[in-house]
Amino acid sequence: MAGGRAAAFHEGTLALARATPERYPPRTTQDRFAEVSGAIAAALRALGVDARVGEVPGEYCPGAWSINARGASKLVGIGQRLVSGGAHVGVVVVVAGSQRIRALLEPVYEALDLAWDPETVGAVEDEIGPVSLEDVEEAILAEVRRSWDLTPATLDDVTLTLAEELSEAHEVG
């Protein structure tokens, strides 16, 4: 739901979202960006990444609240979508497979005639070595539990079946 320019997802990426009720969502846009980017950057630092909030010049799907490593490569994209009475913040963490993201985006950005530097694509594993999606997920959950009220939930069978059916329509080659 959230986002700007072309980005890519694959089995080495971790996506998370936070939807909140907001009386007037535009008034707190920057606060939400700061809160979410701060939490994700802190979680990555806990794993050993030199994680910083801010856009890397030439990054894909550029954003002031991206999270980068060493000021050189984008690891996380963050976007928002505002609706009447609510806000949705979407986050994508590239845990592994930066070369795959780069290869996927090169022809897309060329076709869209958008300038970007493929060398700015990074992944958590590029910074700290092999790491699992579960390790990154747990680091993020540990960080957000400090300030967010999280309630574990399980999706019902109808929703899971529908998701599986719809995923087939979105598979790439």
VMD Tcl script that builds the backbone (N, CA, C; Angstrom):
set m [mol new atoms 519]
animate dup $m
set s [atomselect $m all]
$s set {name element resname resid chain x y z} {
  {N N MET 1 A 0.810 -1.204 0.000}
  {CA C MET 1 A 0.000 0.000 0.000}
  {C C MET 1 A 0.852 1.265 0.000}
  {N N ALA 2 A 1.964 1.220 0.694}
  {CA C ALA 2 A 2.795 2.417 0.805}
  {C C ALA 2 A 3.941 2.332 -0.193}
  {N N GLY 3 A 4.461 3.469 -0.563}
  {CA C GLY 3 A 5.639 3.450 -1.402}
  {C C GLY 3 A 5.594 4.472 -2.513}
  {N N GLY 4 A 6.667 4.513 -3.260}
  {CA C GLY 4 A 6.811 5.493 -4.323}
  {C C GLY 4 A 7.240 4.820 -5.601}
  {N N ARG 5 A 8.538 4.855 -5.903}
  {CA C ARG 5 A 9.059 4.267 -7.134}
  {C C ARG 5 A 9.188 2.759 -7.019}
  {N N ALA 6 A 9.664 2.157 -8.104}
  {CA C ALA 6 A 9.781 0.705 -8.171}
  {C C ALA 6 A 10.723 0.173 -7.093}
  {N N ALA 7 A 10.291 -0.895 -6.451}
  {CA C ALA 7 A 11.083 -1.632 -5.475}
  {C C ALA 7 A 10.839 -3.112 -5.759}
  {N N ALA 8 A 11.572 -3.978 -5.105}
  {CA C ALA 8 A 11.422 -5.410 -5.361}
  {C C ALA 8 A 11.365 -6.171 -4.040}
  {N N PHE 9 A 10.646 -7.279 -4.086}
  {CA C PHE 9 A 10.512 -8.164 -2.943}
  {C C PHE 9 A 10.870 -9.568 -3.406}
  {N N HIS 10 A 11.476 -10.353 -2.555}
  {CA C HIS 10 A 11.708 -11.769 -2.838}
  {C C HIS 10 A 11.845 -12.498 -1.503}
  {N N GLU 11 A 12.164 -13.785 -1.562}
  {CA C GLU 11 A 12.195 -14.569 -0.327}
  {C C GLU 11 A 13.286 -14.138 0.650}
  {N N GLY 12 A 14.170 -13.258 0.240}
  {CA C GLY 12 A 15.193 -12.725 1.137}
  {C C GLY 12 A 14.826 -11.369 1.721}
  {N N THR 13 A 13.588 -10.943 1.501}
  {CA C THR 13 A 13.139 -9.671 2.067}
  {C C THR 13 A 12.102 -9.932 3.151}
  {N N LEU 14 A 12.051 -9.018 4.079}
  {CA C LEU 14 A 11.103 -9.094 5.181}
  {C C LEU 14 A 10.227 -7.852 5.109}
  {N N ALA 15 A 8.927 -8.056 5.010}
  {CA C ALA 15 A 7.996 -6.931 4.937}
  {C C ALA 15 A 7.189 -6.869 6.222}
  {N N LEU 16 A 6.959 -5.663 6.684}
  {CA C LEU 16 A 6.091 -5.479 7.833}
  {C C LEU 16 A 5.305 -4.205 7.636}
  {N N ALA 17 A 4.189 -4.132 8.326}
  {CA C ALA 17 A 3.325 -2.970 8.194}
  {C C ALA 17 A 2.707 -2.655 9.542}
  {N N ARG 18 A 2.390 -1.397 9.719}
  {CA C ARG 18 A 1.705 -0.962 10.928}
  {C C ARG 18 A 0.584 -0.019 10.506}
  {N N ALA 19 A -0.621 -0.389 10.848}
  {CA C ALA 19 A -1.782 0.447 10.554}
  {C C ALA 19 A -2.293 1.009 11.876}
  {N N THR 20 A -2.557 2.303 11.887}
  {CA C THR 20 A -3.019 2.952 13.113}
  {C C THR 20 A -4.196 3.870 12.803}
  {N N PRO 21 A -5.128 3.955 13.747}
  {CA C PRO 21 A -6.203 4.940 13.584}
  {C C PRO 21 A -5.630 6.330 13.859}
  {N N GLU 22 A -6.001 7.285 13.049}
  {CA C GLU 22 A -5.514 8.662 13.202}
  {C C GLU 22 A -6.661 9.607 12.893}
  {N N ARG 23 A -6.905 10.535 13.768}
  {CA C ARG 23 A -7.975 11.508 13.536}
  {C C ARG 23 A -7.665 12.357 12.310}
  {N N TYR 24 A -6.427 12.861 12.224}
  {CA C TYR 24 A -5.998 13.662 11.077}
  {C C TYR 24 A -4.591 13.197 10.701}
  {N N PRO 25 A -4.469 12.138 9.891}
  {CA C PRO 25 A -3.180 11.507 9.619}
  {C C PRO 25 A -2.074 12.418 9.081}
  {N N PRO 26 A -2.372 13.421 8.239}
  {CA C PRO 26 A -1.265 14.245 7.739}
  {C C PRO 26 A -0.499 14.978 8.847}
  {N N ARG 27 A -1.164 15.254 9.922}
  {CA C ARG 27 A -0.544 16.016 11.013}
  {C C ARG 27 A 0.608 15.246 11.669}
  {N N THR 28 A 0.574 13.922 11.616}
  {CA C THR 28 A 1.580 13.112 12.315}
  {C C THR 28 A 2.428 12.249 11.369}
  {N N THR 29 A 2.466 12.599 10.103}
  {CA C THR 29 A 3.230 11.829 9.119}
  {C C THR 29 A 4.699 11.711 9.509}
  {N N GLN 30 A 5.338 12.818 9.805}
  {CA C GLN 30 A 6.766 12.792 10.140}
  {C C GLN 30 A 7.026 12.023 11.430}
  {N N ASP 31 A 6.116 12.133 12.396}
  {CA C ASP 31 A 6.263 11.395 13.658}
  {C C ASP 31 A 6.259 9.888 13.409}
  {N N ARG 32 A 5.352 9.431 12.532}
  {CA C ARG 32 A 5.300 7.998 12.233}
  {C C ARG 32 A 6.577 7.549 11.532}
  {N N PHE 33 A 7.034 8.318 10.561}
  {CA C PHE 33 A 8.292 7.967 9.891}
  {C C PHE 33 A 9.426 7.878 10.903}
  {N N ALA 34 A 9.546 8.862 11.767}
  {CA C ALA 34 A 10.637 8.887 12.747}
  {C C ALA 34 A 10.552 7.693 13.697}
  {N N GLU 35 A 9.345 7.392 14.166}
  {CA C GLU 35 A 9.184 6.282 15.101}
  {C C GLU 35 A 9.553 4.941 14.464}
  {N N VAL 36 A 9.030 4.684 13.283}
  {CA C VAL 36 A 9.274 3.401 12.630}
  {C C VAL 36 A 10.727 3.282 12.175}
  {N N SER 37 A 11.257 4.296 11.534}
  {CA C SER 37 A 12.642 4.207 11.065}
  {C C SER 37 A 13.606 4.085 12.244}
  {N N GLY 38 A 13.316 4.786 13.327}
  {CA C GLY 38 A 14.172 4.693 14.513}
  {C C GLY 38 A 14.188 3.294 15.089}
  {N N ALA 39 A 13.013 2.664 15.152}
  {CA C ALA 39 A 12.925 1.306 15.697}
  {C C ALA 39 A 13.651 0.299 14.807}
  {N N ILE 40 A 13.458 0.395 13.501}
  {CA C ILE 40 A 14.096 -0.559 12.590}
  {C C ILE 40 A 15.609 -0.368 12.593}
  {N N ALA 41 A 16.066 0.875 12.564}
  {CA C ALA 41 A 17.512 1.133 12.599}
  {C C ALA 41 A 18.122 0.606 13.898}
  {N N ALA 42 A 17.451 0.808 15.025}
  {CA C ALA 42 A 17.955 0.305 16.309}
  {C C ALA 42 A 18.043 -1.220 16.303}
  {N N ALA 43 A 17.046 -1.875 15.716}
  {CA C ALA 43 A 17.059 -3.337 15.634}
  {C C ALA 43 A 18.238 -3.823 14.792}
  {N N LEU 44 A 18.492 -3.155 13.671}
  {CA C LEU 44 A 19.623 -3.553 12.825}
  {C C LEU 44 A 20.953 -3.282 13.514}
  {N N ARG 45 A 21.035 -2.189 14.249}
  {CA C ARG 45 A 22.264 -1.922 15.016}
  {C C ARG 45 A 22.496 -3.013 16.059}
  {N N ALA 46 A 21.420 -3.505 16.668}
  {CA C ALA 46 A 21.547 -4.584 17.655}
  {C C ALA 46 A 22.118 -5.853 17.025}
  {N N LEU 47 A 21.915 -6.023 15.723}
  {CA C LEU 47 A 22.476 -7.165 14.998}
  {C C LEU 47 A 23.915 -6.921 14.542}
  {N N GLY 48 A 24.387 -5.695 14.685}
  {CA C GLY 48 A 25.756 -5.376 14.283}
  {C C GLY 48 A 25.890 -4.549 13.028}
  {N N VAL 49 A 24.793 -4.065 12.483}
  {CA C VAL 49 A 24.814 -3.249 11.270}
  {C C VAL 49 A 25.046 -1.782 11.663}
  {N N ASP 50 A 25.880 -1.078 10.916}
  {CA C ASP 50 A 26.037 0.375 11.086}
  {C C ASP 50 A 24.851 1.023 10.379}
  {N N ALA 51 A 23.679 0.920 11.018}
  {CA C ALA 51 A 22.422 1.359 10.410}
  {C C ALA 51 A 22.157 2.823 10.718}
  {N N ARG 52 A 21.806 3.562 9.667}
  {CA C ARG 52 A 21.533 4.995 9.765}
  {C C ARG 52 A 20.244 5.322 9.016}
  {N N VAL 53 A 19.537 6.299 9.515}
  {CA C VAL 53 A 18.319 6.752 8.845}
  {C C VAL 53 A 18.694 7.851 7.868}
  {N N GLY 54 A 18.242 7.720 6.626}
  {CA C GLY 54 A 18.478 8.756 5.630}
  {C C GLY 54 A 18.691 8.178 4.248}
  {N N GLU 55 A 18.390 8.976 3.277}
  {CA C GLU 55 A 18.518 8.580 1.878}
  {C C GLU 55 A 19.976 8.525 1.457}
  {N N VAL 56 A 20.305 7.504 0.694}
  {CA C VAL 56 A 21.619 7.387 0.067}
  {C C VAL 56 A 21.488 7.978 -1.330}
  {N N PRO 57 A 22.345 8.911 -1.718}
  {CA C PRO 57 A 22.242 9.475 -3.067}
  {C C PRO 57 A 22.254 8.372 -4.130}
  {N N GLY 58 A 21.254 8.406 -5.003}
  {CA C GLY 58 A 21.164 7.436 -6.085}
  {C C GLY 58 A 20.433 6.161 -5.735}
  {N N GLU 59 A 19.842 6.063 -4.543}
  {CA C GLU 59 A 19.158 4.828 -4.157}
  {C C GLU 59 A 17.872 4.628 -4.952}
  {N N TYR 60 A 17.461 3.368 -5.065}
  {CA C TYR 60 A 16.179 3.056 -5.702}
  {C C TYR 60 A 15.061 3.468 -4.746}
  {N N CYS 61 A 13.908 3.779 -5.277}
  {CA C CYS 61 A 12.745 4.196 -4.491}
  {C C CYS 61 A 13.195 5.105 -3.339}
  {N N PRO 62 A 13.760 6.269 -3.695}
  {CA C PRO 62 A 14.394 7.117 -2.681}
  {C C PRO 62 A 13.421 7.657 -1.644}
  {N N GLY 63 A 13.944 7.788 -0.428}
  {CA C GLY 63 A 13.140 8.333 0.651}
  {C C GLY 63 A 14.013 8.835 1.785}
  {N N ALA 64 A 13.623 9.945 2.348}
  {CA C ALA 64 A 14.388 10.546 3.449}
  {C C ALA 64 A 14.452 9.643 4.670}
  {N N TRP 65 A 13.519 8.698 4.780}
  {CA C TRP 65 A 13.456 7.830 5.955}
  {C C TRP 65 A 13.958 6.417 5.664}
  {N N SER 66 A 14.601 6.221 4.509}
  {CA C SER 66 A 15.224 4.925 4.223}
  {C C SER 66 A 16.248 4.642 5.316}
  {N N ILE 67 A 16.571 3.370 5.479}
  {CA C ILE 67 A 17.639 2.998 6.415}
  {C C ILE 67 A 18.769 2.437 5.584}
  {N N ASN 68 A 19.949 2.967 5.840}
  {CA C ASN 68 A 21.101 2.566 5.062}
  {C C ASN 68 A 22.185 1.993 5.961}
  {N N ALA 69 A 23.187 1.436 5.346}
  {CA C ALA 69 A 24.365 0.930 6.051}
  {C C ALA 69 A 25.544 1.826 5.705}
  {N N ARG 70 A 26.154 2.376 6.731}
  {CA C ARG 70 A 27.374 3.182 6.589}
  {C C ARG 70 A 27.188 4.403 5.704}
  {N N GLY 71 A 25.957 4.799 5.432}
  {CA C GLY 71 A 25.705 5.920 4.539}
  {C C GLY 71 A 25.954 5.569 3.084}
  {N N ALA 72 A 26.078 4.263 2.778}
  {CA C ALA 72 A 26.475 3.854 1.437}
  {C C ALA 72 A 25.468 2.981 0.701}
  {N N SER 73 A 24.721 2.139 1.409}
  {CA C SER 73 A 23.801 1.240 0.709}
  {C C SER 73 A 22.465 1.163 1.431}
  {N N LYS 74 A 21.411 1.181 0.647}
  {CA C LYS 74 A 20.056 1.121 1.187}
  {C C LYS 74 A 19.729 -0.308 1.595}
  {N N LEU 75 A 19.245 -0.463 2.832}
  {CA C LEU 75 A 18.835 -1.766 3.336}
  {C C LEU 75 A 17.324 -1.865 3.534}
  {N N VAL 76 A 16.690 -0.719 3.815}
  {CA C VAL 76 A 15.280 -0.705 4.198}
  {C C VAL 76 A 14.568 0.465 3.534}
  {N N GLY 77 A 13.404 0.181 2.982}
  {CA C GLY 77 A 12.536 1.224 2.463}
  {C C GLY 77 A 11.307 1.351 3.350}
  {N N ILE 78 A 10.871 2.572 3.552}
  {CA C ILE 78 A 9.705 2.843 4.392}
  {C C ILE 78 A 8.798 3.816 3.652}
  {N N GLY 79 A 7.516 3.504 3.606}
  {CA C GLY 79 A 6.553 4.385 2.966}
  {C C GLY 79 A 5.266 4.443 3.769}
  {N N GLN 80 A 4.444 5.420 3.454}
  {CA C GLN 80 A 3.168 5.574 4.143}
  {C C GLN 80 A 2.036 5.772 3.154}
  {N N ARG 81 A 0.874 5.360 3.581}
  {CA C ARG 81 A -0.359 5.647 2.861}
  {C C ARG 81 A -1.333 6.176 3.900}
  {N N LEU 82 A -1.921 7.322 3.600}
  {CA C LEU 82 A -2.873 7.948 4.515}
  {C C LEU 82 A -4.271 7.831 3.945}
  {N N VAL 83 A -5.222 7.530 4.812}
  {CA C VAL 83 A -6.627 7.482 4.438}
  {C C VAL 83 A -7.409 8.235 5.506}
  {N N SER 84 A -8.619 8.543 5.229}
  {CA C SER 84 A -9.448 9.225 6.213}
  {C C SER 84 A -9.548 8.358 7.469}
  {N N GLY 85 A -9.044 8.865 8.567}
  {CA C GLY 85 A -9.134 8.155 9.835}
  {C C GLY 85 A -8.032 7.166 10.119}
  {N N GLY 86 A -7.006 7.098 9.263}
  {CA C GLY 86 A -5.957 6.125 9.535}
  {C C GLY 86 A -4.706 6.321 8.710}
  {N N ALA 87 A -3.667 5.593 9.125}
  {CA C ALA 87 A -2.385 5.627 8.418}
  {C C ALA 87 A -1.807 4.219 8.370}
  {N N HIS 88 A -1.122 3.933 7.285}
  {CA C HIS 88 A -0.464 2.644 7.093}
  {C C HIS 88 A 1.005 2.935 6.793}
  {N N VAL 89 A 1.894 2.341 7.574}
  {CA C VAL 89 A 3.328 2.455 7.331}
  {C C VAL 89 A 3.810 1.092 6.871}
  {N N GLY 90 A 4.432 1.049 5.713}
  {CA C GLY 90 A 4.967 -0.201 5.178}
  {C C GLY 90 A 6.478 -0.166 5.173}
  {N N VAL 91 A 7.089 -1.299 5.514}
  {CA C VAL 91 A 8.544 -1.412 5.615}
  {C C VAL 91 A 8.989 -2.662 4.867}
  {N N VAL 92 A 10.071 -2.551 4.105}
  {CA C VAL 92 A 10.688 -3.712 3.475}
  {C C VAL 92 A 12.164 -3.702 3.832}
  {N N VAL 93 A 12.604 -4.787 4.465}
  {CA C VAL 93 A 14.007 -4.962 4.857}
  {C C VAL 93 A 14.618 -5.973 3.903}
  {N N VAL 94 A 15.702 -5.592 3.247}
  {CA C VAL 94 A 16.418 -6.547 2.395}
  {C C VAL 94 A 17.413 -7.266 3.306}
  {N N VAL 95 A 17.083 -8.492 3.643}
  {CA C VAL 95 A 17.927 -9.294 4.535}
  {C C VAL 95 A 19.029 -9.967 3.734}
  {N N ALA 96 A 18.684 -10.514 2.583}
  {CA C ALA 96 A 19.640 -11.241 1.744}
  {C C ALA 96 A 19.290 -10.994 0.276}
  {N N GLY 97 A 20.245 -11.270 -0.601}
  {CA C GLY 97 A 19.966 -11.213 -2.033}
  {C C GLY 97 A 19.988 -9.833 -2.660}
  {N N SER 98 A 20.908 -8.976 -2.228}
  {CA C SER 98 A 20.974 -7.632 -2.817}
  {C C SER 98 A 21.243 -7.683 -4.318}
  {N N GLN 99 A 22.047 -8.648 -4.752}
  {CA C GLN 99 A 22.344 -8.760 -6.179}
  {C C GLN 99 A 21.092 -9.086 -6.977}
  {N N ARG 100 A 20.180 -9.828 -6.391}
  {CA C ARG 100 A 18.930 -10.154 -7.082}
  {C C ARG 100 A 18.044 -8.914 -7.205}
  {N N ILE 101 A 17.975 -8.108 -6.143}
  {CA C ILE 101 A 17.208 -6.853 -6.190}
  {C C ILE 101 A 17.784 -5.960 -7.294}
  {N N ARG 102 A 19.104 -5.846 -7.310}
  {CA C ARG 102 A 19.784 -5.022 -8.311}
  {C C ARG 102 A 19.436 -5.489 -9.716}
  {N N ALA 103 A 19.520 -6.791 -9.946}
  {CA C ALA 103 A 19.241 -7.346 -11.277}
  {C C ALA 103 A 17.785 -7.139 -11.686}
  {N N LEU 104 A 16.875 -7.221 -10.724}
  {CA C LEU 104 A 15.461 -7.007 -11.021}
  {C C LEU 104 A 15.160 -5.548 -11.354}
  {N N LEU 105 A 15.810 -4.650 -10.647}
  {CA C LEU 105 A 15.488 -3.228 -10.810}
  {C C LEU 105 A 16.182 -2.556 -11.988}
  {N N GLU 106 A 17.328 -3.052 -12.403}
  {CA C GLU 106 A 18.053 -2.396 -13.498}
  {C C GLU 106 A 17.195 -2.204 -14.751}
  {N N PRO 107 A 16.551 -3.248 -15.277}
  {CA C PRO 107 A 15.746 -3.028 -16.484}
  {C C PRO 107 A 14.493 -2.177 -16.223}
  {N N VAL 108 A 13.970 -2.254 -15.011}
  {CA C VAL 108 A 12.771 -1.469 -14.680}
  {C C VAL 108 A 13.106 0.016 -14.662}
  {N N TYR 109 A 14.167 0.378 -13.972}
  {CA C TYR 109 A 14.547 1.798 -13.913}
  {C C TYR 109 A 14.984 2.310 -15.276}
  {N N GLU 110 A 15.598 1.448 -16.063}
  {CA C GLU 110 A 15.970 1.850 -17.422}
  {C C GLU 110 A 14.718 2.106 -18.253}
  {N N ALA 111 A 13.741 1.213 -18.175}
  {CA C ALA 111 A 12.506 1.367 -18.948}
  {C C ALA 111 A 11.719 2.599 -18.512}
  {N N LEU 112 A 11.772 2.919 -17.221}
  {CA C LEU 112 A 11.071 4.092 -16.706}
  {C C LEU 112 A 11.889 5.375 -16.860}
  {N N ASP 113 A 13.115 5.227 -17.350}
  {CA C ASP 113 A 14.036 6.351 -17.524}
  {C C ASP 113 A 14.245 7.108 -16.209}
  {N N LEU 114 A 14.458 6.334 -15.143}
  {CA C LEU 114 A 14.731 6.906 -13.821}
  {C C LEU 114 A 16.200 6.689 -13.486}
  {N N ALA 115 A 16.843 7.735 -13.036}
  {CA C ALA 115 A 18.244 7.633 -12.651}
  {C C ALA 115 A 18.368 6.988 -11.275}
  {N N TRP 116 A 19.339 6.099 -11.132}
  {CA C TRP 116 A 19.655 5.508 -9.830}
  {C C TRP 116 A 20.999 4.813 -9.945}
  {N N ASP 117 A 21.599 4.513 -8.831}
  {CA C ASP 117 A 22.897 3.863 -8.795}
  {C C ASP 117 A 22.725 2.445 -8.260}
  {N N PRO 118 A 22.845 1.429 -9.102}
  {CA C PRO 118 A 22.665 0.049 -8.655}
  {C C PRO 118 A 23.588 -0.347 -7.497}
  {N N GLU 119 A 24.712 0.317 -7.367}
  {CA C GLU 119 A 25.650 -0.010 -6.285}
  {C C GLU 119 A 25.123 0.370 -4.908}
  {N N THR 120 A 24.020 1.133 -4.860}
  {CA C THR 120 A 23.460 1.517 -3.559}
  {C C THR 120 A 22.541 0.443 -2.974}
  {N N VAL 121 A 22.274 -0.617 -3.736}
  {CA C VAL 121 A 21.427 -1.702 -3.237}
  {C C VAL 121 A 22.235 -2.540 -2.256}
  {N N GLY 122 A 21.702 -2.709 -1.062}
  {CA C GLY 122 A 22.397 -3.507 -0.050}
  {C C GLY 122 A 21.462 -4.477 0.636}
  {N N ALA 123 A 22.035 -5.290 1.497}
  {CA C ALA 123 A 21.276 -6.253 2.295}
  {C C ALA 123 A 21.950 -6.389 3.650}
  {N N VAL 124 A 21.186 -6.786 4.627}
  {CA C VAL 124 A 21.734 -6.974 5.968}
  {C C VAL 124 A 22.900 -7.959 5.930}
  {N N GLU 125 A 22.755 -9.044 5.166}
  {CA C GLU 125 A 23.827 -10.041 5.097}
  {C C GLU 125 A 25.115 -9.474 4.490}
  {N N ASP 126 A 24.999 -8.476 3.634}
  {CA C ASP 126 A 26.193 -7.848 3.064}
  {C C ASP 126 A 27.007 -7.154 4.155}
  {N N GLU 127 A 26.345 -6.768 5.226}
  {CA C GLU 127 A 26.995 -6.016 6.301}
  {C C GLU 127 A 27.517 -6.898 7.425}
  {N N ILE 128 A 26.785 -7.965 7.757}
  {CA C ILE 128 A 27.172 -8.762 8.928}
  {C C ILE 128 A 27.380 -10.240 8.616}
  {N N GLY 129 A 27.259 -10.627 7.364}
  {CA C GLY 129 A 27.400 -12.031 7.015}
  {C C GLY 129 A 26.060 -12.743 7.083}
  {N N PRO 130 A 26.086 -14.062 6.974}
  {CA C PRO 130 A 24.839 -14.830 6.935}
  {C C PRO 130 A 23.937 -14.523 8.140}
  {N N VAL 131 A 22.673 -14.255 7.833}
  {CA C VAL 131 A 21.677 -13.961 8.858}
  {C C VAL 131 A 20.333 -14.428 8.317}
  {N N SER 132 A 19.505 -14.966 9.180}
  {CA C SER 132 A 18.208 -15.474 8.728}
  {C C SER 132 A 17.133 -14.400 8.825}
  {N N LEU 133 A 16.070 -14.606 8.059}
  {CA C LEU 133 A 14.909 -13.727 8.164}
  {C C LEU 133 A 14.392 -13.730 9.604}
  {N N GLU 134 A 14.402 -14.896 10.230}
  {CA C GLU 134 A 13.910 -15.019 11.601}
  {C C GLU 134 A 14.747 -14.206 12.583}
  {N N ASP 135 A 16.068 -14.178 12.383}
  {CA C ASP 135 A 16.934 -13.379 13.259}
  {C C ASP 135 A 16.606 -11.892 13.146}
  {N N VAL 136 A 16.409 -11.433 11.924}
  {CA C VAL 136 A 16.089 -10.017 11.707}
  {C C VAL 136 A 14.691 -9.721 12.249}
  {N N GLU 137 A 13.747 -10.610 11.987}
  {CA C GLU 137 A 12.390 -10.430 12.501}
  {C C GLU 137 A 12.401 -10.328 14.032}
  {N N GLU 138 A 13.127 -11.213 14.688}
  {CA C GLU 138 A 13.150 -11.195 16.158}
  {C C GLU 138 A 13.808 -9.919 16.687}
  {N N ALA 139 A 14.846 -9.454 16.022}
  {CA C ALA 139 A 15.488 -8.197 16.444}
  {C C ALA 139 A 14.510 -7.030 16.324}
  {N N ILE 140 A 13.745 -7.009 15.235}
  {CA C ILE 140 A 12.758 -5.940 15.045}
  {C C ILE 140 A 11.650 -6.057 16.090}
  {N N LEU 141 A 11.146 -7.259 16.293}
  {CA C LEU 141 A 10.089 -7.438 17.297}
  {C C LEU 141 A 10.567 -7.041 18.693}
  {N N ALA 142 A 11.786 -7.399 19.034}
  {CA C ALA 142 A 12.319 -7.028 20.350}
  {C C ALA 142 A 12.351 -5.515 20.507}
  {N N GLU 143 A 12.707 -4.824 19.440}
  {CA C GLU 143 A 12.781 -3.359 19.501}
  {C C GLU 143 A 11.397 -2.725 19.577}
  {N N VAL 144 A 10.476 -3.163 18.739}
  {CA C VAL 144 A 9.161 -2.513 18.724}
  {C C VAL 144 A 8.320 -2.859 19.951}
  {N N ARG 145 A 8.601 -3.999 20.574}
  {CA C ARG 145 A 7.877 -4.334 21.810}
  {C C ARG 145 A 8.113 -3.289 22.904}
  {N N ARG 146 A 9.209 -2.566 22.805}
  {CA C ARG 146 A 9.525 -1.546 23.810}
  {C C ARG 146 A 8.507 -0.405 23.821}
  {N N SER 147 A 7.911 -0.126 22.647}
  {CA C SER 147 A 7.012 1.030 22.602}
  {C C SER 147 A 5.648 0.758 21.969}
  {N N TRP 148 A 5.474 -0.381 21.331}
  {CA C TRP 148 A 4.205 -0.689 20.699}
  {C C TRP 148 A 3.512 -1.816 21.448}
  {N N ASP 149 A 2.214 -1.764 21.491}
  {CA C ASP 149 A 1.421 -2.825 22.095}
  {C C ASP 149 A 1.143 -3.866 21.014}
  {N N LEU 150 A 1.874 -4.961 21.042}
  {CA C LEU 150 A 1.717 -6.010 20.035}
  {C C LEU 150 A 0.826 -7.122 20.577}
  {N N THR 151 A -0.096 -7.572 19.747}
  {CA C THR 151 A -0.991 -8.658 20.121}
  {C C THR 151 A -0.817 -9.789 19.115}
  {N N PRO 152 A -0.285 -10.930 19.546}
  {CA C PRO 152 A -0.136 -12.056 18.611}
  {C C PRO 152 A -1.501 -12.491 18.077}
  {N N ALA 153 A -1.536 -12.841 16.812}
  {CA C ALA 153 A -2.782 -13.277 16.191}
  {C C ALA 153 A -2.458 -14.303 15.109}
  {N N THR 154 A -3.433 -15.097 14.785}
  {CA C THR 154 A -3.298 -16.096 13.735}
  {C C THR 154 A -4.364 -15.817 12.681}
  {N N LEU 155 A -3.956 -15.892 11.418}
  {CA C LEU 155 A -4.922 -15.708 10.334}
  {C C LEU 155 A -5.808 -16.940 10.230}
  {N N ASP 156 A -7.064 -16.716 9.934}
  {CA C ASP 156 A -8.002 -17.829 9.803}
  {C C ASP 156 A -7.755 -18.577 8.493}
  {N N ASP 157 A -8.292 -19.789 8.389}
  {CA C ASP 157 A -8.078 -20.649 7.223}
  {C C ASP 157 A -8.590 -20.034 5.928}
  {N N VAL 158 A -9.700 -19.325 5.988}
  {CA C VAL 158 A -10.256 -18.700 4.785}
  {C C VAL 158 A -9.268 -17.672 4.230}
  {N N THR 159 A -8.708 -16.851 5.100}
  {CA C THR 159 A -7.745 -15.829 4.667}
  {C C THR 159 A -6.479 -16.467 4.108}
  {N N LEU 160 A -5.972 -17.501 4.777}
  {CA C LEU 160 A -4.765 -18.184 4.299}
  {C C LEU 160 A -4.992 -18.853 2.948}
  {N N THR 161 A -6.155 -19.459 2.761}
  {CA C THR 161 A -6.476 -20.092 1.477}
  {C C THR 161 A -6.560 -19.042 0.372}
  {N N LEU 162 A -7.224 -17.934 0.646}
  {CA C LEU 162 A -7.330 -16.864 -0.337}
  {C C LEU 162 A -5.948 -16.307 -0.683}
  {N N ALA 163 A -5.104 -16.110 0.316}
  {CA C ALA 163 A -3.746 -15.602 0.071}
  {C C ALA 163 A -2.965 -16.549 -0.824}
  {N N GLU 164 A -3.090 -17.832 -0.579}
  {CA C GLU 164 A -2.394 -18.809 -1.407}
  {C C GLU 164 A -2.901 -18.780 -2.844}
  {N N GLU 165 A -4.212 -18.691 -3.019}
  {CA C GLU 165 A -4.793 -18.610 -4.362}
  {C C GLU 165 A -4.327 -17.358 -5.092}
  {N N LEU 166 A -4.317 -16.234 -4.391}
  {CA C LEU 166 A -3.924 -14.977 -5.021}
  {C C LEU 166 A -2.423 -14.918 -5.294}
  {N N SER 167 A -1.617 -15.595 -4.477}
  {CA C SER 167 A -0.171 -15.534 -4.685}
  {C C SER 167 A 0.233 -16.129 -6.024}
  {N N GLU 168 A -0.500 -17.140 -6.480}
  {CA C GLU 168 A -0.197 -17.763 -7.771}
  {C C GLU 168 A -0.321 -16.755 -8.911}
  {N N ALA 169 A -1.247 -15.818 -8.786}
  {CA C ALA 169 A -1.444 -14.820 -9.837}
  {C C ALA 169 A -0.327 -13.783 -9.854}
  {N N HIS 170 A 0.493 -13.746 -8.818}
  {CA C HIS 170 A 1.537 -12.730 -8.715}
  {C C HIS 170 A 2.948 -13.306 -8.798}
  {N N GLU 171 A 3.072 -14.576 -9.110}
  {CA C GLU 171 A 4.386 -15.189 -9.225}
  {C C GLU 171 A 5.073 -14.717 -10.498}
  {N N VAL 172 A 6.367 -14.527 -10.378}
  {CA C VAL 172 A 7.175 -14.099 -11.523}
  {C C VAL 172 A 7.933 -15.301 -12.058}
  {N N GLY 173 A 7.806 -15.509 -13.371}
  {CA C GLY 173 A 8.478 -16.492 -14.150}
  {C C GLY 173 A 9.089 -17.613 -13.521}
}
mol reanalyze $m
mol bondsrecalc $m
mol representation Tube
mol addrep $m
